[in-house]
């Protein structure tokens, strides 16, 4: 009994010693936790959430350790009979707690690394703020350039409005000119129609000598086609007669009667028309005058003679206009 009591007393002393060591370790852990908490409270606002999370984890670990300690203590009190196996388990538990503390220290080291990373990010943020300031100044210069561009655009719009006003005036003048041109075309058409009517009326007053002279010119120029067409217009051939004349011309062409149109000067009754076929120019050389021009010159001369008797007649067109009107007929 004495040995058992001594063993029991020794076990109790060992248990109390271990409990004191656990209390001392707990106190040290508490002091370390207080230091950690004081250090965590000194961190910036952006790291509060991380600190609170670490604190919650530490509190949870502390609470779990306390609960485990109380549980183990109660078990030790219940099993104070000297169960060495329980003491070994307690030691294993203490080792596990030491490992957890080591893990917490590692987590604390990682937390310090995160703090260093945060410092790096602060430096990067300072660089970014400098860039933002530079971009702000550049934006101010861009806004000034934009305002200048708007001013130029306003000036350009004003010039455009002036140009549009000039353009509208030009359009109105163009419309007016188009209207005047239309009126002139109508007047020209009317004049050509009147000249055509005059040509038709003049056909009734043809002199036999003129017809005979044109026929002689037709023979002298080896049946020239332009002389034949002029005769047809002067004599007022009908459409049927013109068709027959075209058929005869085509038949003669097939037989080789009509060749190339001769361009040699001829004399076609200069006494009757009053115009020489060969006209001496400023150079003193002779040049050809087509039969159609001779006929038009004769008509102009006749009309000029009649102007003294009839003042109300329309003005006589030029020779080129008469030739165009004759070709249209």
Residue, then its C-alpha position, 0 to 999 in steps of 0.5 A: x500500500x505504501x508503494x502504491x501510495x508513493x507511486x500515486x503521489x509521484x504520478x500526481x506530482x508528475x501530472x501537476x508538473x505537466x499541468x504547470x508546464x501546460x499552463x506555462x505553455x498556455x501563458x506563453x501562447x497567450x502572450x504570443x497571441x496578445x503580441x500577434x493581436x497587437x501587431x495585427x491591430x497595427x496593420x492597415x485597413x485593407x488587411x483587416x479582413x485577413x487579420x480578423x480571419x487569422x485571429x478567428x483561426x487563432x481563437x478557434x485553435x485556442x478554444x479547441x486547445x482549451x477544450x481539449x486541455x480541459x477534456x484531457x485534464x478531466x480524463x487525467x483526473x479520472x484516470x489518475x490511477x497512473x495510466x501511463x498510456x493516457x500520459x503518452x496520449x497526452x504527450x502525443x496531444x501536446x506534440x500535435x499541438x506543437x505541430x499546430x503551433x508550428x503550422x500557425x507560425x508558418x501561416x504567420x510567415x506567409x502572412x508576413x510575405x503577403x504584407x511584403x507583397x502588399x508593400x510591392x503593390x503600394x509601390x506599383x499603385x504609386x507608379x500608377x498614380x504618377x501615370x494617371x497624373x501624366x495622363x490627366x495632363x495629357x487629357x487636358x492638352x487633348x481637350x484644348x486641342x479638341x476645343x481648337x478643332x471644334x473652333x476650326x470646325x465651326x469656322x469650316x461650317x461657316x465657310x461651308x454655309x457661305x459656300x452653300x449660299x454661293x452654290x444656291x445662287x449658282x444653282x439659281x443662275x444655272x436654272x435660269x441659264x437652262x431656262x434661257x437655253x431652252x427658250x433659245x432652243x425653241x427659238x432656234x427650232x422655230x427659226x429652222x422651221x421657218x427657214x425650212x418653210x422658206x426653202x419649201x416656198x423657194x422651191x416653187x420659185x425655182x428658175x429653170x435655168x438653175x435646175x438646168x445648171x444643177x443638172x449640167x453640174x450633175x453630169x459634169x461631176x460624173x453623176x455626183x451624189x451630193x448634187x443629186x441630193x440637192x436637186x431632189x431637195x430643190x425639186x421637192x421629191x416625195x418619199x416615193x420618189x426619194x425611194x425610187x431615186x435611192x433604188x436607182x443609185x444603189x443599182x448604178x453603184x452595183x453596175x459601177x456607174x457612180x465612182x468616187x465623188x469628184x472634187x474638181x472645180x466646175x462652172x455651173x452657170x455663173x451668169x445665172x447664179x452670179x457666183x463664180x465656182x472658183x473664188x480667189x482667196x487672200x493668198x491669191x490661190x484658187x479654192x473649191x466651193x461646193x455646189x450646196x454653198x453656191x446654192x445657199x449663197x444664191x438664196x441669201x442674195x435673193x432674200x437680201x434683195x427682198x428685204x427692202x420690200x418686206x420689213x416684217x419677215x423674220x431674219x434670214x439664218x446663216x448659210x450653215x444654219x440653212x445647210x443644217x435645215x436642208x439636211x434635216x429635210 
